[in-house]
Amino acid sequence: MSSSEPVAAAAAPPWRTAPHLPGAFRRLYAGEMRLVLGRRRNQALLGVLAVVPLVIGVAVRLSTPRNGDGPQFLSQIAGNGLFLVFTALTVALPFFLPLVVGVVAGDSIAGEAGTGTLRYLLAVPVTRGRLLAVKALGVASCTALAVLVVALVGLLAGAVLFGLHDVTLLSGDTVSLADGLLRTVGVVVFVVVALFGLAAGGLFVSTLTENAIAAMATTIGIAVFSALLDAVPELRPIAGALLTHHWLGFGELLRTAPDGGALLRWSLLHLAYVAVFLSLAWARLQTKDVTS
Amino acid sequence: MTRTRRSLRRGIAWTAPLATAAVIGVAVAVPMAASAGTPGLAGTTPEALLAALRTTDVTHLSGQVEETARLGLPSLPGQDDTASLNWQTLVTGTHTGNLAVDGPQRQRLALLGTLAESDVVHNGSDVWTYASSTREVTHVVLPADRPDGAGTTPDPGDPMNATPLGAAQHLLAAITPTTGVSMAENTRVAGQDAYALVLTPEDAGSTIGRVVIAVDATRHVPLRVQVFGAGAPADPVFETGFTSISYDRPSAATFDFSVPAGATVTTRDRSTGAAKQPNGHTGTPAPTVLGSGWTSVVEFTPGPGALAALGPATGAQSGRSSTELLDRLLTVQPNGDRLLATALVNVLLTSDGRVFAGAVQPSVLQQASATR
């Protein structure tokens, strides 16, 4: 291999030898984010996410639920608006958040290929690896943004409708509001990392096809299928390795003594999915014939 | 030429995901392999181990416990909430809990569910329970002279029974002179080297084939208890063991409990003159233990409400109620008694409203009900 390298360098197309201008990657990323966030579809989806905590908050305000009713934490919202964040995340995690992640990630490469802009992107001085990195960063940012929208709207609505108070943990112990807010930050970070696994899966699926809709549907399908497998009792032994199994594991942060080891293990599992899917996406993009 | 170079480059590109998967596989497999295997330990006799188990000087520990029951019962309604403290929850499926013990007066058991938790906190003369899903608190005040609960009849519904410590305590109490005691291959539980002590009831009346207790090799704490049925010896019908353990003293704050805002509190004061009501059900006579050893039977008379719940389905409840399920499980005996048979515990409901239960063959229960 080494002897043929000079030949390869000499024969390499200009985008292989072009120097990386400082800030080029940042500009590429900024362009990507402008594109993604400028889409009406994506703005509408973020709007739907913002509505989730609002609807729950208003509903609880109008009729106080009894203990044990509805989704987890629902009965606690009336006493402490902070729980609106957790309820909204619990409600949004099975479908709404995967929907947003699926649409953004599925569209990332396949959308460009479908509209014929992928080869123009590759014609500018940027390698396929760097293009994938920008796309991955863009999808990751949107994933984080989606979770933040749910959490921040939940926090604001909760604060306005019910006020924020000391937090009763799952263990029955009460901690200060500051401690509770710190735990909420931890919950948001955990959920974002958990969704990264699905986002990376979507990015890989997106490199497989030129049909963006198919890639989006497949990505959401991954989340639904994983949740289905999780519900089959016979698959209990492998359930712990499923993509979606530990998504609600953020509850660990709401115990008096969170099991740091478990949280780390689950997050590493999600990051392992990221590593596998990203390397698959990279290999696929490297070997793909980009014709459109 | 370019074709082969190109296909070579393609091949190299695809090794990246393979390498990634391989690295993750190794990272998962190596710790698993390290914790497997049988540790070489100094030889000991079952009798010495039994004595050491009974006189262990470990008074405080904390760790995570996993309990699995395969009694052959269908999933009962409400068991989805894996953090419930009800016995209905603990007799089916697998449950995880955090246990902290600091002497006989201070224990805390937290049953963990997804976004839910149930806690039992015993601190001195107070026993608190809290369920996050219903936000219900019960507060039991124990007699001041017996804050460790000593001398009271064991409560079959006590969730502590589902921990290795509680289960081992009950099983060791059942040992009779005819019980076979032997050793099995050394094992490793929760990262600790352990001896495996085997108890064989050798009693035709018992439904227990054998019991295997994994005992910490240096501290002599029961780390895991496995109960194998007399009929199907392959899988344990009941298993509870530590998945992690620490012998450090838990912080004192672990055992503090203050009623959270918005919780409903039920108080049962047993501090005065009510020592004969260990299970806390007011107006219910305490259970009586008949016989001893492996074939001991618990007799109790449930309140009228509880009996109705065990009787034929009245159709008052819709859906898959526990009543209907229990009704399907109960078999009516020739004399009108009803029998609930599981892989480990059998329960006999006599026609006059008494209940006999134990890890014994149905004939033992019938004998017990006939002689009472």
Interface residues (C-beta under 8 A of the other chain):
Chain A: N67 G68 Q72 F73 S75 Q76 G79 F86 T90 H165 D166 T168 L170 S171 G172 D173 T174 R236 L248 G249 G251 L254 R255 T256 A257 D259 G261 A272 A275 V276 S279 L280 W282 A283 Q286 T287
Chain B: R9 R10 A13 W14 A16 P17 A19 T20 A21 I24 Q64 T94 N98 A110 L112 T114 L115 A116 E117 D119 V121 W128 Y130 S132 S133 T134 R135 E136 V137 S244 T254 D256 F257 S258 P260 A261 G262 A263 T264
